[in-house]
Amino acid sequence: MPVPDPELAAAICAALRRQVEKLGLSIGDEPQVDGLAFAETVDPYSREVSLVGSWQGQRSGSLTFFADGRVFAEYQVLLPCPGDARRYVEAVQVWGRPAQLRGEPVFGEFA
């Protein structure tokens, strides 16, 4: 099974944690590279092969390495949103090229 550059994968994990920390929250040392299980997938339109890792555990998420060098990662947070009792942080996302990663939280609303 293919495995990406471990330093790059670790940097993406750290970027996900930083997105959570920007909100004043913590998910400890999650996510970690050693929790990823990787598989190759083929885009049905472009036919390009991507490497997709998934986390399964207390929280789940995914990390995709695209053929053109871009990455996309999403990891569950599932914690109340600080300062807004009506919302919670569902997940955080990180995307872009490794030298210029951007990210944002994904919010949900309590019913």
Backbone as a chain_set.jsonl record, in Angstrom:
{"seq": "MPVPDPELAAAICAALRRQVEKLGLSIGDEPQVDGLAFAETVDPYSREVSLVGSWQGQRSGSLTFFADGRVFAEYQVLLPCPGDARRYVEAVQVWGRPAQLRGEPVFGEFA", "coords": {"N": [[0.846, -1.187, 0.0], [0.619, 2.216, -0.846], [2.351, 4.976, 0.689], [2.427, 8.322, 1.856], [4.834, 11.06, 1.981], [6.086, 11.117, 5.167], [6.771, 13.389, 6.701], [5.412, 15.495, 5.444], [2.757, 14.611, 5.773], [2.647, 14.74, 8.57], [2.9, 17.503, 8.921], [0.495, 18.361, 7.853], [-1.303, 17.219, 9.647], [-0.604, 18.734, 11.91], [-1.41, 21.245, 10.977], [-4.178, 20.896, 10.9], [-4.687, 20.638, 13.659], [-3.943, 23.222, 14.448], [-5.977, 24.737, 13.298], [-8.111, 24.034, 14.943], [-7.147, 25.017, 17.385], [-7.151, 27.771, 16.863], [-9.763, 28.391, 17.328], [-9.922, 28.367, 20.009], [-10.117, 25.91, 21.148], [-9.328, 22.435, 21.939], [-8.088, 19.348, 20.719], [-6.324, 17.669, 21.738], [-3.523, 15.655, 20.95], [-4.405, 14.8, 18.546], [-5.074, 14.961, 15.019], [-3.051, 12.076, 14.196], [-0.326, 10.887, 12.188], [0.236, 8.141, 12.247], [-2.221, 7.004, 12.613], [-3.477, 6.802, 10.206], [-4.89, 5.093, 7.406], [-4.07, 4.197, 4.198], [-5.125, 4.371, 0.739], [-5.173, 4.037, -2.81], [-7.027, 6.04, -5.094], [-8.958, 6.517, -8.056], [-9.759, 9.27, -9.986], [-12.858, 9.602, -11.515], [-13.314, 11.286, -13.68], [-10.926, 12.767, -14.49], [-9.111, 10.72, -14.462], [-6.891, 10.703, -12.9], [-4.705, 9.566, -10.338], [-5.162, 9.535, -6.902], [-4.0, 9.666, -3.532], [-5.509, 8.516, -0.73], [-5.992, 8.894, 2.655], [-7.433, 7.645, 5.648], [-8.828, 8.324, 8.844], [-9.98, 6.432, 11.512], [-11.625, 6.166, 14.435], [-11.992, 7.471, 17.686], [-12.526, 9.979, 16.661], [-13.151, 10.792, 13.24], [-11.769, 11.178, 9.928], [-10.249, 12.463, 6.885], [-7.503, 12.445, 4.554], [-6.292, 13.667, 1.637], [-4.056, 13.265, -0.986], [-3.521, 14.789, -3.895], [-2.823, 14.16, -7.394], [-1.624, 16.37, -8.617], [-0.203, 17.625, -6.643], [-1.624, 19.042, -4.736], [-3.366, 19.113, -1.559], [-6.008, 17.901, 0.559], [-7.626, 17.935, 3.609], [-9.713, 16.758, 6.223], [-11.031, 16.774, 9.485], [-12.828, 15.459, 12.206], [-14.232, 17.386, 14.882], [-16.319, 18.018, 16.742], [-17.171, 19.586, 19.039], [-18.605, 21.997, 21.332], [-19.246, 25.283, 20.09], [-17.218, 27.945, 20.972], [-18.56, 30.733, 22.593], [-20.979, 30.72, 21.215], [-23.784, 29.275, 21.812], [-25.623, 28.029, 20.204], [-24.352, 26.711, 18.185], [-21.963, 24.237, 17.014], [-18.618, 22.983, 16.569], [-18.149, 21.149, 13.903], [-16.134, 20.031, 12.271], [-12.723, 20.479, 11.099], [-10.996, 21.852, 8.293], [-8.308, 21.594, 5.942], [-6.49, 22.75, 3.186], [-4.894, 22.957, -0.074], [-1.664, 23.728, -1.498], [1.284, 22.199, -0.183], [3.156, 24.184, 0.735], [1.563, 26.371, 1.112], [-0.787, 26.118, 2.862], [-4.223, 26.424, 3.598], [-7.072, 26.927, 5.724], [-10.171, 26.128, 7.484], [-12.906, 26.165, 9.836], [-15.722, 23.912, 10.126], [-18.992, 24.435, 10.8], [-21.808, 23.354, 12.742], [-25.299, 23.36, 13.61], [-27.116, 23.167, 16.618], [-30.114, 21.343, 17.029]], "CA": [[0.0, 0.0, 0.0], [1.437, 3.426, -0.902], [2.363, 5.854, 1.862], [2.992, 9.612, 1.484], [5.95, 11.597, 2.746], [5.614, 11.228, 6.555], [6.92, 14.768, 7.201], [4.303, 16.272, 4.89], [1.542, 14.17, 6.46], [2.699, 15.285, 9.938], [2.643, 18.942, 8.818], [-0.94, 18.524, 7.627], [-1.929, 16.937, 10.943], [-0.373, 19.92, 12.749], [-2.25, 22.322, 10.457], [-5.533, 20.628, 11.377], [-4.725, 20.991, 15.084], [-3.898, 24.692, 14.55], [-7.319, 25.258, 12.99], [-8.906, 23.848, 16.16], [-6.607, 25.932, 18.394], [-7.595, 29.132, 16.526], [-11.1, 28.545, 17.884], [-9.822, 28.292, 21.462], [-10.44, 24.539, 21.538], [-8.227, 21.48, 21.852], [-8.392, 17.928, 20.52], [-5.125, 16.973, 22.178], [-2.505, 15.437, 19.917], [-5.064, 14.282, 17.345], [-4.844, 13.644, 14.45], [-1.671, 11.621, 14.054], [-0.042, 10.178, 10.943], [0.185, 6.689, 12.427], [-3.608, 6.557, 12.632], [-4.006, 6.816, 8.844], [-4.856, 3.931, 6.526], [-4.067, 4.78, 2.864], [-5.504, 3.621, -0.462], [-5.201, 4.839, -4.029], [-8.318, 6.165, -5.762], [-8.862, 7.084, -9.395], [-10.814, 10.229, -10.293], [-13.562, 9.069, -12.681], [-13.28, 12.236, -14.789], [-9.564, 13.061, -14.954], [-8.352, 9.472, -14.422], [-5.697, 10.888, -12.069], [-4.672, 8.747, -9.129], [-4.936, 10.24, -5.647], [-3.746, 8.826, -2.366], [-6.464, 8.937, 0.295], [-5.843, 8.294, 3.968], [-8.591, 7.872, 6.514], [-8.72, 8.082, 10.274], [-11.17, 5.84, 12.12], [-11.394, 6.013, 15.868], [-12.903, 8.341, 18.419], [-12.891, 10.949, 15.634], [-12.784, 10.316, 11.916], [-11.376, 12.207, 8.984], [-9.556, 11.973, 5.701], [-6.391, 13.232, 4.035], [-6.13, 13.312, 0.233], [-2.927, 13.799, -1.745], [-3.885, 14.767, -5.312], [-1.707, 13.935, -8.314], [-0.965, 17.629, -8.97], [0.515, 18.144, -5.489], [-2.523, 19.643, -3.747], [-3.869, 18.247, -0.501], [-7.236, 18.278, 1.248], [-7.811, 17.127, 4.815], [-10.828, 17.127, 7.097], [-10.989, 15.974, 10.706], [-13.932, 15.762, 13.122], [-13.959, 18.045, 16.156], [-17.515, 17.717, 17.534], [-17.154, 20.296, 20.318], [-19.409, 23.221, 21.302], [-18.592, 26.482, 19.565], [-17.034, 28.962, 22.008], [-19.259, 31.994, 22.395], [-22.243, 30.581, 20.486], [-24.398, 28.059, 22.338], [-26.481, 27.42, 19.185], [-23.552, 26.018, 17.171], [-20.835, 23.403, 17.419], [-17.603, 22.804, 15.54], [-18.291, 19.795, 13.374], [-14.841, 19.561, 11.766], [-11.826, 21.484, 10.529], [-10.478, 21.472, 6.986], [-7.065, 22.206, 5.483], [-6.339, 22.437, 1.77], [-3.953, 23.748, -0.854], [-0.345, 23.143, -1.74], [1.946, 22.087, 1.117], [3.818, 25.418, 1.171], [0.566, 27.418, 1.345], [-2.02, 25.51, 3.333], [-5.272, 27.268, 4.168], [-8.021, 26.085, 6.425], [-11.335, 26.746, 8.112], [-13.772, 25.241, 10.565], [-17.047, 23.603, 9.601], [-19.9, 24.56, 11.938], [-23.143, 22.792, 12.705], [-26.215, 23.993, 14.561], [-27.922, 22.263, 17.436], [-31.533, 21.37, 16.639]], "C": [[0.887, 1.246, 0.0], [1.294, 4.277, 0.363], [3.005, 7.176, 1.444], [4.228, 9.947, 2.316], [5.489, 11.803, 4.19], [5.75, 12.639, 7.129], [5.794, 15.655, 6.699], [2.998, 15.896, 5.581], [1.499, 14.721, 7.889], [2.412, 16.787, 9.925], [1.158, 19.21, 8.601], [-1.717, 18.231, 8.905], [-1.792, 18.135, 11.872], [-1.236, 21.083, 12.289], [-3.708, 22.132, 10.867], [-5.673, 21.004, 12.846], [-4.723, 22.507, 15.268], [-5.259, 25.316, 14.23], [-8.232, 25.129, 14.207], [-8.463, 24.852, 17.223], [-7.018, 27.38, 18.128], [-8.971, 29.431, 17.101], [-11.093, 28.551, 19.409], [-10.172, 26.917, 21.998], [-9.203, 23.655, 21.439], [-8.784, 20.089, 21.59], [-7.146, 17.104, 20.851], [-4.124, 16.828, 21.053], [-3.09, 14.78, 18.664], [-5.051, 15.355, 16.267], [-3.353, 13.34, 14.338], [-1.515, 10.829, 12.753], [-0.204, 8.669, 11.113], [-1.231, 6.138, 12.518], [-4.244, 6.478, 11.255], [-3.87, 5.466, 8.146], [-5.035, 4.457, 5.109], [-4.515, 3.803, 1.781], [-5.463, 4.573, -1.65], [-6.632, 4.868, -4.572], [-8.091, 6.831, -7.112], [-10.05, 8.012, -9.61], [-11.528, 9.756, -11.559], [-13.516, 10.001, -13.896], [-11.874, 12.41, -15.351], [-8.701, 11.812, -15.106], [-7.052, 9.602, -13.625], [-5.832, 10.062, -10.794], [-4.357, 9.642, -7.934], [-4.687, 9.225, -4.552], [-4.621, 9.359, -1.237], [-6.213, 8.156, 1.572], [-7.086, 8.565, 4.789], [-8.246, 7.525, 7.956], [-10.039, 7.493, 10.737], [-10.851, 5.59, 13.582], [-12.423, 6.842, 16.603], [-13.418, 9.441, 17.496], [-12.478, 10.372, 14.285], [-12.404, 11.492, 11.024], [-10.686, 11.591, 7.797], [-8.48, 12.966, 5.272], [-6.137, 12.759, 2.616], [-4.929, 14.031, -0.358], [-3.289, 13.66, -3.22], [-2.638, 14.649, -6.179], [-0.949, 15.218, -8.646], [-0.248, 18.289, -7.798], [-0.352, 18.824, -4.44], [-2.915, 18.61, -2.701], [-5.203, 18.781, 0.003], [-7.367, 17.352, 2.438], [-8.993, 17.664, 5.605], [-10.797, 16.198, 8.301], [-12.104, 16.429, 11.643], [-13.436, 16.426, 14.394], [-15.09, 17.734, 17.128], [-17.453, 18.282, 18.956], [-18.024, 21.551, 20.208], [-18.585, 24.411, 20.815], [-18.443, 27.514, 20.683], [-17.792, 30.246, 21.651], [-20.565, 31.902, 21.632], [-22.879, 29.242, 20.854], [-25.285, 27.357, 21.315], [-25.697, 26.567, 18.184], [-22.483, 25.134, 17.808], [-19.853, 23.336, 16.257], [-17.676, 21.354, 15.103], [-16.936, 19.218, 12.979], [-13.965, 20.755, 11.43], [-11.3, 20.929, 9.215], [-9.191, 22.229, 6.706], [-6.907, 21.798, 4.029], [-5.285, 23.332, 1.125], [-2.684, 22.973, -1.158], [0.409, 23.159, -0.412], [2.616, 23.371, 1.613], [2.826, 26.521, 1.521], [-0.77, 26.808, 1.754], [-2.958, 26.569, 3.896], [-6.252, 26.349, 4.882], [-9.166, 26.873, 7.004], [-12.108, 25.7, 8.897], [-15.072, 25.0, 9.794], [-17.968, 23.587, 10.823], [-21.216, 23.833, 11.673], [-23.996, 23.537, 13.705], [-26.983, 22.926, 15.318], [-29.383, 22.425, 17.044], [-32.371, 22.01, 17.719]], "O": [[1.83, 1.314, 0.788], [0.247, 4.286, 1.01], [4.022, 7.168, 0.75], [4.607, 9.211, 3.228], [4.577, 12.597, 4.421], [4.935, 13.047, 7.956], [5.274, 16.481, 7.45], [2.214, 16.775, 5.939], [0.438, 15.123, 8.366], [1.747, 17.292, 10.83], [0.625, 20.192, 9.118], [-2.687, 18.924, 9.212], [-2.75, 18.512, 12.547], [-1.745, 21.836, 13.118], [-4.4, 23.109, 11.153], [-6.664, 21.619, 13.239], [-5.419, 23.026, 16.142], [-5.64, 26.318, 14.836], [-9.04, 26.02, 14.472], [-9.299, 25.467, 17.885], [-7.213, 28.143, 19.074], [-9.31, 30.591, 17.336], [-12.139, 28.72, 20.034], [-10.491, 26.773, 23.178], [-8.167, 24.071, 20.921], [-9.805, 19.695, 22.153], [-6.94, 16.009, 20.327], [-3.898, 17.766, 20.288], [-2.351, 14.265, 17.824], [-5.021, 16.544, 16.583], [-2.513, 14.239, 14.382], [-2.455, 10.188, 12.284], [-0.722, 7.995, 10.222], [-1.42, 4.922, 12.501], [-5.418, 6.129, 11.134], [-2.854, 4.785, 8.283], [-6.043, 5.103, 4.824], [-4.318, 2.592, 1.883], [-5.692, 5.774, -1.504], [-7.352, 3.87, -4.522], [-7.153, 7.607, -7.287], [-11.202, 7.61, -9.444], [-10.876, 9.53, -12.578], [-13.667, 9.541, -15.027], [-11.653, 12.224, -16.548], [-7.681, 11.838, -15.795], [-6.206, 8.71, -13.671], [-6.924, 9.889, -10.253], [-3.397, 10.413, -7.96], [-5.112, 8.072, -4.64], [-4.49, 10.515, -0.835], [-6.221, 6.925, 1.579], [-7.721, 9.609, 4.635], [-7.499, 6.59, 8.245], [-11.104, 8.003, 10.388], [-9.903, 4.876, 13.908], [-13.584, 6.912, 16.201], [-14.596, 9.795, 17.538], [-11.558, 9.557, 14.207], [-12.688, 12.648, 11.337], [-10.547, 10.372, 7.698], [-8.54, 14.155, 5.585], [-5.807, 11.594, 2.398], [-4.801, 15.25, -0.245], [-3.357, 12.547, -3.742], [-1.537, 14.994, -5.751], [0.248, 15.166, -8.928], [0.265, 19.399, -7.939], [0.137, 19.151, -3.359], [-2.811, 17.403, -2.921], [-5.489, 19.973, -0.114], [-7.237, 16.135, 2.307], [-9.237, 18.87, 5.646], [-10.568, 14.996, 8.168], [-12.305, 17.625, 11.851], [-12.376, 16.089, 14.919], [-14.841, 17.238, 18.227], [-17.653, 17.566, 19.937], [-18.169, 22.11, 19.121], [-17.391, 24.521, 21.094], [-19.44, 27.919, 21.282], [-17.671, 30.766, 20.542], [-21.21, 32.928, 21.416], [-22.549, 28.208, 20.274], [-25.668, 26.206, 21.527], [-26.285, 25.795, 17.427], [-22.153, 25.275, 18.986], [-20.211, 23.598, 15.109], [-17.307, 20.446, 15.848], [-16.619, 18.073, 13.302], [-14.414, 21.9, 11.471], [-11.17, 19.718, 9.037], [-9.002, 23.354, 7.168], [-7.154, 20.647, 3.67], [-4.847, 24.326, 1.705], [-2.64, 21.745, -1.084], [0.189, 24.053, 0.405], [2.634, 23.615, 2.819], [3.201, 27.504, 2.16], [-1.77, 26.972, 1.056], [-2.529, 27.493, 4.586], [-6.253, 25.137, 4.664], [-9.156, 28.104, 7.022], [-11.979, 24.5, 8.652], [-15.457, 25.787, 8.929], [-17.752, 22.822, 11.763], [-21.666, 23.718, 10.533], [-23.478, 24.265, 14.552], [-27.435, 21.93, 14.753], [-29.832, 23.536, 16.759], [-33.588, 22.122, 17.57]]}, "num_chains": 1, "name": "protein.A"}
